[in-house]
């Protein structure tokens, strides 16, 4: 590739300098391993400041682990997990949720990635029938894999329905910061306060090097979690390096600055691209993802300069992701290239 910058994923961006500095600052002397250190305790306390004093906080290495170990802790192997057909746990985790939990995933159709109660209800059946996997968890993604954002009312309606059925609500929050900024609300308002029981709290897509946190809001869910985390090979010996990244993200609103910038760049990209004849923005742009239908013949040429992924080959639909370090210059160069190639 001629240009290493692009719009493939917010995972492709580097580490924010403030986070890198926090990791350097904690890189001195000896501390007790496996999370029993001042850095990890301080980061967990800061997360509880954001989400509630009784929030249970556990750090793991990556997003797949956050989802899988969190769900494993909420289920037994005879349970089922209802999720969007586009959900990361369904499409992009190599069967890890099913492999490690033993549960059956039930993907349902959505409108632009958002699950509706009407799609959940048909799967709440055959309760206490031993020949049928028992529904236990509904998992939603915020922001969704299709770049849309659930409103508080939408989450609350799902949560109320799920809880009425005796189920739990899990949220994959790999881009929870982008969703919160998009809605102009706190992360607590769109998770715990809206009825979410457990959250995969993402840091990597928001400027961290690696590491995610699993947060549990419902009392009694974490009795055996520390054993599940260890069995899943997610208990970091040098946990301070994961923890300080969250401390940095939650200091001086770094999480909000990073997510806000990424969202603004997505809006700029969508606005400029939509003015190019032959380009159609085909999904709502509500976080930091832009989905567009472009002439198929242009895709490979564009990818040579700015890499991105094709989302749906049958539609010639592509996905462009912006990140904390996307610049206006990136977008101007990219959209100008599109316009010139179409001409």
ZAMARGU-4260 file (C-alpha; in steps of 0.2 Angstrom, whole numbers, plus 5000, padded with zeros to 4 digits):
<rodrens>
0) 5000/5000/5000 | 5006/5017/4996 | 4998/5025/5011 | 4997/5017/5028 | 4983/5028/5034
5) 4965/5023/5030 | 4948/5020/5036 | 4948/5001/5038 | 4946/5001/5057 | 4948/5012/5073
10) 4959/4997/5079 | 4972/5003/5066 | 4975/5019/5074 | 4990/5021/5086 | 4990/5024/5104
15) 4985/5041/5111 | 5000/5050/5118 | 4991/5053/5135 | 4988/5034/5136 | 5006/5030/5131
20) 5013/5042/5144 | 5002/5034/5157 | 5009/5017/5153 | 5027/5024/5154 | 5023/5033/5171
25) 5018/5016/5178 | 5033/5007/5171 | 5044/5009/5187 | 5048/4998/5201 | 5039/4982/5207
30) 5021/4981/5211 | 5011/4965/5216 | 5005/4956/5200 | 4987/4950/5195 | 4979/4966/5199
35) 4983/4968/5217 | 4992/4985/5214 | 4988/5003/5216 | 4986/5007/5198 | 4973/4994/5195
40) 4964/4999/5211 | 4964/5017/5206 | 4958/5013/5188 | 4944/5002/5195 | 4939/5016/5207
45) 4938/5029/5193 | 4927/5017/5183 | 4915/5016/5198 | 4915/5035/5199 | 4908/5034/5181
50) 4896/5019/5183 | 4891/5018/5201 | 4900/5013/5217 | 4895/4995/5217 | 4900/4992/5199
55) 4911/4976/5198 | 4926/4979/5187 | 4937/4966/5179 | 4951/4969/5166 | 4955/4958/5151
60) 4966/4958/5136 | 4954/4961/5122 | 4936/4964/5116 | 4933/4946/5111 | 4938/4941/5129
65) 4927/4954/5136 | 4912/4948/5127 | 4915/4929/5129 | 4921/4929/5147 | 4907/4941/5152
70) 4894/4930/5143 | 4901/4914/5150 | 4899/4921/5168 | 4881/4925/5164 | 4876/4908/5157
75) 4877/4889/5158 | 4881/4878/5143 | 4862/4874/5140 | 4857/4892/5138 | 4855/4902/5122
80) 4861/4920/5119 | 4850/4931/5107 | 4860/4944/5097 | 4859/4954/5081 | 4864/4944/5065
85) 4877/4957/5062 | 4884/4956/5080 | 4903/4954/5083 | 4899/4939/5094 | 4890/4931/5079
90) 4901/4937/5064 | 4918/4941/5070 | 4924/4930/5085 | 4927/4914/5076 | 4914/4905/5086
95) 4923/4909/5102 | 4907/4913/5112 | 4899/4896/5107 | 4916/4887/5110 | 4919/4894/5127
100) 4901/4896/5134 | 4894/4881/5126 | 4878/4891/5123 | 4868/4892/5107 | 4869/4909/5098
105) 4852/4915/5091 | 4855/4928/5078 | 4840/4939/5073 | 4836/4951/5059 | 4838/4969/5063
110) 4835/4986/5056 | 4852/4995/5054 | 4860/4984/5067 | 4847/4987/5081 | 4837/4973/5089
115) 4819/4976/5092 | 4808/4967/5105 | 4798/4960/5091 | 4813/4950/5085 | 4817/4944/5103
120) 4800/4938/5108 | 4798/4923/5096 | 4814/4915/5104 | 4807/4916/5122 | 4799/4899/5121
125) 4799/4881/5127 | 4804/4887/5144 | 4809/4873/5156 | 4808/4861/5141 | 4824/4850/5143
130) 4825/4847/5124 | 4827/4865/5120 | 4841/4877/5124 | 4835/4890/5137 | 4836/4908/5133
135) 4846/4917/5146 | 4854/4933/5138 | 4851/4946/5125 | 4866/4954/5119 | 4866/4971/5110
140) 4880/4982/5103 | 4882/5000/5106 | 4886/5008/5094 | 4881/4994/5083 | 4891/4986/5070
145) 4882/4996/5057 | 4886/5013/5064 | 4869/5016/5072 | 4866/5021/5090 | 4852/5015/5102
150) 4843/5028/5111 | 4840/5027/5130 | 4822/5023/5127 | 4826/5009/5115 | 4838/5001/5127
155) 4826/5004/5142 | 4812/4995/5132 | 4823/4980/5128 | 4829/4979/5146 | 4812/4980/5153
160) 4806/4966/5141 | 4821/4955/5144 | 4820/4957/5163 | 4801/4953/5163 | 4806/4937/5154
165) 4819/4933/5168 | 4833/4936/5156 | 4849/4947/5157 | 4854/4961/5146 | 4872/4961/5140
170) 4880/4976/5130 | 4895/4975/5119 | 4902/4992/5121 | 4917/4992/5110 | 4912/5009/5105
175) 4902/5014/5120 | 4911/5031/5120 | 4906/5035/5103 | 4888/5031/5107 | 4888/5042/5123
180) 4896/5057/5113 | 4883/5054/5099 | 4869/5055/5111 | 4876/5069/5122 | 4874/5058/5138
185) 4885/5049/5151 | 4890/5031/5148 | 4881/5027/5164 | 4865/5034/5157 | 4865/5023/5142
190) 4871/5007/5151 | 4867/5004/5169 | 4853/5018/5171 | 4845/5011/5155 | 4844/4993/5163
195) 4860/4985/5156 | 4866/4971/5167 | 4884/4968/5160 | 4895/4979/5149 | 4910/4975/5139
200) 4918/4992/5141 | 4930/4995/5126 | 4946/5005/5126 | 4956/4999/5111 | 4945/5008/5098
205) 4946/5024/5109 | 4965/5026/5109 | 4971/5013/5120 | 4985/5000/5116 | 4975/4985/5121
210) 4964/4979/5135 | 4945/4980/5139 | 4935/4980/5155 | 4920/4969/5159 | 4908/4978/5171
215) 4894/4970/5180 | 4880/4981/5187 | 4868/4967/5193 | 4872/4961/5210 | 4876/4943/5212
220) 4883/4940/5195 | 4901/4939/5199 | 4902/4925/5212 | 4913/4914/5201 | 4919/4927/5189
225) 4937/4927/5194 | 4939/4908/5191 | 4931/4910/5174 | 4943/4924/5170 | 4958/4913/5175
230) 4952/4898/5166 | 4950/4909/5150 | 4968/4914/5151 | 4963/4932/5154 | 4970/4936/5171
235) 4985/4948/5167 | 5000/4946/5178 | 5005/4964/5174 | 4988/4971/5175 | 4993/4988/5179
240) 4997/4991/5160 | 4979/4988/5155 | 4972/4997/5170 | 4982/5014/5168 | 4975/5015/5150
245) 4957/5017/5157 | 4963/5028/5171 | 4970/5040/5157 | 4954/5038/5146 | 4943/5044/5161
250) 4955/5058/5166 | 4951/5076/5159 | 4938/5068/5147 | 4950/5060/5136 | 4937/5047/5131
255) 4925/5060/5126 | 4938/5070/5116 | 4944/5055/5107 | 4926/5049/5103 | 4920/5066/5099
260) 4934/5069/5086 | 4931/5052/5078 | 4912/5055/5077 | 4915/5073/5069 | 4927/5066/5056
265) 4914/5053/5051 | 4901/5067/5049 | 4914/5076/5038 | 4918/5061/5028 | 4899/5057/5025
270) 4895/5075/5020 | 4910/5076/5008 | 4907/5059/5000 | 4888/5061/4998 | 4891/5076/4987
275) 4901/5065/4974 | 4890/5059/4960 | 4890/5040/4961 | 4892/5038/4979 | 4878/5035/4991
280) 4878/5035/5010 | 4866/5021/5013 | 4865/5020/5032 | 4863/5033/5046 | 4880/5040/5052
285) 4877/5041/5071 | 4895/5037/5078 | 4911/5034/5069 | 4906/5023/5055 | 4901/5028/5037
290) 4893/5015/5026 | 4892/5019/5007 | 4888/5011/4990 | 4901/5016/4978 | 4906/5010/4960
295) 4913/4992/4961 | 4927/4996/4949 | 4934/5010/4961 | 4936/4999/4976 | 4953/4991/4973
300) 4960/5008/4966 | 4955/5017/4982 | 4961/5003/4994 | 4978/5005/4986 | 4979/5023/4993
305) 4968/5022/5009 | 4963/5004/5015 | 4946/5000/5020 | 4934/4985/5020 | 4920/4980/5009
310) 4905/4976/5019 | 4893/4968/5006 | 4901/4963/4990 | 4884/4960/4982 | 4879/4978/4985
315) 4896/4986/4982 | 4894/4993/5000 | 4910/4998/5009 | 4913/5003/5027 | 4924/5018/5032
320) 4929/5020/5050 | 4936/5036/5058 | 4947/5036/5073 | 4954/5048/5086 | 4968/5052/5075
325) 4959/5054/5058 | 4963/5071/5051 | 4953/5083/5040 | 4967/5081/5028 | 4964/5062/5027
330) 4946/5065/5022 | 4950/5079/5010 | 4963/5068/5001 | 4952/5052/5001 | 4936/5061/4995
335) 4946/5070/4982 | 4953/5054/4976 | 4936/5046/4974 | 4929/5061/4965 | 4944/5061/4953
340) 4943/5042/4949 | 4924/5044/4946 | 4928/5058/4933
</rodrens>
